[in-house]
């Protein structure tokens, strides 16, 4: 990117290549360089780049009607996409559930927070408002979403502006906050939700939000068996709503339409974004269960919330076209075999003295780098290992998603891998080779 750019860059100290074209799992820059998109651009791109029928569907919709405000109209593409999402959702969404479309994941979280509050008002529980979450979680960048995010580093600059409604222990077996081992731990991290409710003012607790598989902040940390069911049971017993944040895990990323299906749990709301339109348009959604919808229908009948661009006809047309492509190319069925392939390619990295863990589900995988494999001791934050690995992978023309802080919010380095569902075995091998080369460069001393 030119230094005299008018764009407010994400980082003024970096130079960014200009992306001009996409082909499958590749992004081509203006200088002709080709990059293998191993991270799906932050776990967004599921069907691959450059699928022309998506653009054609958007152009067709915009030539008919591009915008109609939802206070006055519904649109056919939004109605169609809502029905398709509900058909994939758990059983409690299928008969009377509804979908609230947004422009992305952060707006979906904001919407869910307000839905939770108004649900409790509609059901006569006006004291309930606190939405609980886990430490080291991330649910979006707007102030409401930041309030329920437990990521220390991302919260820190905005601490005076955001509420603290309560955070419980993360579910992270590789760095267990209780220094226990599954199954002897008896799911202490899940029971921490009950402990929090018992130790605080329980009557004002309204909901619990969690990522079924923790994406960016913990690097594809999968919960042990029984965790999700125990969390759901605690929520039910205490009269609080359960929100599954599937912005990263939803729409096939883990090998099922929604990750909660792995554990047979029925949340009250499911948040989606990223993969819902595979990056072809800004789109997110809140799937609202029949029970929550019923409270609004029996009560005031109106949700006191709205966005100008919610359920945008062109964005939802993109969502439908992506759905069509996923179905016609049977891409959901490709995720688990492709995920196994990529994981097998990465397994050899575990022989390296600083690769502590390779983890994940489907095509959401994480590689964690540790200073000492025996103690799982992380590197000091100042060494910036995840970013160095990203840069070294970039030199090999492979794009990864680096994050620091998985251990305590500051220390703990990993990269997230979430390529398009179309990733080939050869491309998976190339990703592993790039990371192996990066390890050699970064730890060459």
Secondary structure, DSSP 8 states (H G I E B T S, - for coil): --TT--S--S-TTS----EEEEEBTEEEETTS-EEEETTHHHHT-SS-B--HHHHHHHHHHHHH-S---TTT---HHHHHHHHHHHHHS-GGGTTT-EEEEESSHHHHHHHHHHHHHHHHHHTT-TT--EEEEEBT----SSHHHHHT-B-HHHHHTTGGGS----EE----GGG-TT---TTTT-SHHHHHHHHHHHHS-GGGEEEEEE-SEE-TTTTSEE--TTHHHHHHHHHHHTT-EEEEE-TTTTTTTTSSSSGGGGGT---SEEEE-GGGTTTSS--EEEEE-HHHHHHHHHTTS--S---TTTT-HHHHHHHHHHHHHHHHTT-HHHHHHHHHHHHHHHHGGGGSTTEEEEEEETTEEEEEE-SBTTTTB---GGG-HHHHHHHHHHHTTEE-EEEE-TTTSSS-EEEEE---TT--HHHHHHHHHHHHHHHHHHT--
